[in-house]
Amino acid sequence: MSVEHINQRLPIIRSSDSTSGLRDGQIIRGQILKLYPNHKAMIQIGLKKLVAQLETPLTLGDKYHFQVNVANDIIYLRMLGEKLTEQSAKNSSTLLKQLNLKTTKDNGTFIQSLLSDNVPFNGEQLKKALRVLDQSHDKEHAQQTLKHMLAANLPITKPVFDALTSQGKNKLANQLQQLQQNLTQQVSLPPFEQYVSSYVNQLIGLPSNTTQAVENEVLFDTTTNKTTFFNALKLIGMIEPEVNNDEWGTNWKSYLSQSSVSSSLTTGNIEKHDYFLLNNKNGQDIISAFTKIKTNQESLFDLGNQWKHLFSSRIAQSVQSQSPLSTSEYQQMNRFISHEVLPLLPESQQEQLAKSLKNEPQSFVKLIKVMELLQDNQIYRRISHFLAQIELSNDYNNQSAEQRFYQYMKNFANMVGLSYESQVAENMNSQLDNTLKGLLLQLIHQNQSEAPILEHSTKILNIINGLQLQSVNEINNILYAHLQFPGDKLGLANEVDLKFEGKKKNGHIDSDYCRIHFFLDLNHLKETIIDMNVQNRSVTVTVYNDLKELKSMSTPFIGLLKESLESLKYHLSTVLFKPLSSKTDQKNTLKNSPYETYTQGMDYRI
């Protein structure tokens, strides 16, 4: 039995969840349970019971299809056709005819499944879903995906369907490895594809050293005609202020065209390459300088604005007229730079800026260039993003397994681009290119790569879209979160799946009452599922694994787990061990947990 069969990648939508709110246009199936005086009736929809005002005669015990209409805060249930028969297939066929849809076997099975599981849908959604279903080869898998889309109220479109379908058919790690293999097999790889290759390697391979990380950023800027990282290197004093980006980039591209490029990108000796023009600094010097800029970025940005307000106009006049500042003006400017700005900059830039504090126009030209960089928010964002990337590899071999797991999980979402669209909305365009999604969109848009590269890029893009669609879903104040990432870097045989479920509290999952599933494929323990249930900060852990000796093997670690949870103010209640088969059986009980609600009043009319 594989984890694939146990791990339903789409969240479980419980019947009670799906019917606690009726949507306008929704098609439902209901049964008349009781008839009351004054033309009232109790009707059951799924596991929910409500009292409604009858405006059309109905028969006790009979079942009907209804369509929901909402007007003036009153919910009307419009009866569709006659009462239902005991033949589900016939009922589904009749409903399809009433909605002017094809009455095929697949369509009938699908609509029957929706009604049985109380999945909300309207006529237009059903029409779009059946169109996608008709174009699909794997009908069973397509029905499950479409059912989830309807339950989660996602747009019923082919791109969304493809994104979710990719989750079940393609593993992200496998597709990344195949893309990397296709890229490395090319005899002559264009510079942009070289950068994509290096970026993919950061996600699935062993971490690169800091020098390689710097080289990758420079490679990206020079191959996409951007200047942000170049200016960031200028800001920390690694490049002279007067160095021209075009000339610097041309030297880089010339070097990239040489046959030795592939080996140079793995040696990591920046100081040995003249084309870097980095004043003989190594990668770690750059990391240290960037870290100081990031620490002081708010103060530096404010000082840059103060400089602009206090001195930029007068110094620009000095440069234009080729005359020095007055003694008082120069002393005021010198004090501002020396006492306010220089202490917040890395030593490499302090040295550069100190040379520009002479009262002469030629020095002012260099000073202006540096001070303008302090006012560029894109540079600060690029530095922050760069430092986040190298955090993946910083002291990697010295970290414990749990530290590696946490660090990789924290950075993976940013590197892949799970928040790509929100960054677009916030106009954070400078960071979009430094995500896997942004790079693949460019690669596909350029349409200049070999067919296998484009094919795997498209598949990976669909997987990322699917991860985004499933990352967070809210259904009736219950939050469902899902995170999936390759396990290669963590020494795992397969991908890691994490699913979170809990009540919504202040916009987040309530950590006092929640449930977390870990779906793992371990090298020695093989397929393993960990179900962690939290109730009032009391934790029950159930481990599903077919290894009979696992309980005895795990006993020495339970005490450590208890201590660790107590340090976080949680109490370990129970640790259970069960075979994987019991987890499979449990899936069906989760779907039909006993839950009833009664709604009374005059807000429903039939």
Steps between C-alpha positions, in 0.01 A plus 500: 500500500654834401473836666346623177191288565472607859582864458200659335668812373172689497360596843217293644176698478262375762129485426417724793748759374355510152141565598528748786464787252286497184624690196282683253433278198615187682330171409425274795308186589264508798253275677177610671522371860198667664201708402381772740189719515495829309675346198833435669727198462827360633732414215833317521788599271796273557548494877332835551134547592309821450142623532357667191181676390323300227365687200448182297356165612755232599454144624627373835802267461562582135830631363536785251763697312498871587679806370594771749402859430591779742303826498473763775676271749233235443603162361256351246525131409356458150390144432652344187263248343302234683587295807803271474480127445701224668720474191794738540610469137154593379486800737838623376394458137179693564689787666745520210208530256342774711828690484532440122820298542613177332370185668811285465601228744803700622292814548236307692758335726664835570184690593383206711831513690466876557150465643590199716794686657304827527755690293358845416468591132282706269392440142774711342773335709366157410497588131867606513596196708338258256681667212835441673395145590413425138853603390672286766634150437509388863134553589524374858792726591338792317177457697686510832691812398187678375314405817772666707491811281125534554521433874774761540312742270799526266461630143396213272761557232744277315812670647374449857406139417844434347671651803310280743526191281877539487510450877387142466695405188832685522739532789675835524836346590490264199408779260774727638756222460389432142512869414848526650609194303367648174679829569836342581485276192501800267831547317476878503270641767390867465582721802138529620456122498828474690345714772181290504717190536692647792174607667345153463817354649452717808159340551590136451877468530748543778537864601756708314765706675461875541726580206286291267191679628654837411600372156145380437356843582748675272425245229129575526539879476736487203281257306173687563639854458425598858716714729361443851767260624771706328378806692483296820869413456571868444311589818728281711813632330591182314489683168643848442227768460624601153487146355246484218243218511499446123876454489496279808218288352678473166810362671284248678319387183832470322623271772177295492553427132833331575514125522617502862183661632347184645808423707538859623152500647596218733847615608366799691811722492369849427831668570671308217275636223570850370152528351344516845681826581422439866816653647640156589222425747369149552145376533491508879607867503198577283266306727627687807462836328147420382405390850604837643300684234192289576537565874515877449281534192223710659747748645702513176186562291395785731850650489493481122181704496645750749804536279278570201313770694802664664789477255422355155390826338802700622751225410344464154559873448860457612556224246332698222701817569818302576548694823540379862246548779542777751693402811188488722302299243783252457547456876126440549491242219820334623363464854177348364683237296773425756281484812163381368555297183847340512451304830201318346686389188732199458873569514539452126263791433638711781835491322341599168286777646782646709690565176206708374491743794735752341362846429535470125239436223671185370464333842141618529407307182595172671326605822175576319498157336541320832242710685244443223538125552390542864160618372436196276258256669553242225860458614395428859241246383755326277750480787234355733397243241862403434574453870186287535624274220846443644342430839403167346865400477653694792668251735284228342723209589520608865125521552285238663234324292218701658683828435551408135134403469375826649739720304428332168124509553517869593695600187349263246170688464683826422742344253228314308276807482188395690428869564576603140159655428492697825843640414362604161208672674742682734717602202803313638624430147867500599448176697284316248796398285662340801236231536473172315154593372624832364795336327289226340243752377781687325648180361165388357417849369832525315423165332861456392591191703503138388163318508580276804603809702176680416296188572642447849488875570128498423441199725689663785304822452175301524622336822588839650157634402344197669703560816381860503137402457524253787731696728211648699127433471229622733168318528252621760760650734721191475843558346669227293867556418724282287874515442695262279872509424774265371669288763834454321683764698373350824620152407145371445404256226206704377307823538378628836131581536368702794130568553360727766139534605347712774257769601574850383627736770617853421555398139714198590450137594428477872810324637305389810251300292637362176610191313817440302576210264857415397522279189854362476691244299804423716812316389482235773148520644351539149142629472398679816211725598501700823166635620540767769174610661501801734208565736541779755882463460478130583672302225414152375745351249408203282771343285386285206768262378515131406827433685407277797806596705436874472327533839787344694755694295323829572452458875833666596404814306154556650643660813702744290188583297307567820771732633521690173123552489494612863763763419244638252222476764336195342416176680563162335194289571550182298725348235333223298643269234274351232547324164448700183189299410311646797570849371344406167187376675483816707467720193140393449402571861649848482269585216180413685557610858164530682391860506156654486382858499149640520400832353161644578327818394350652188822561303437198272212477252416215264 
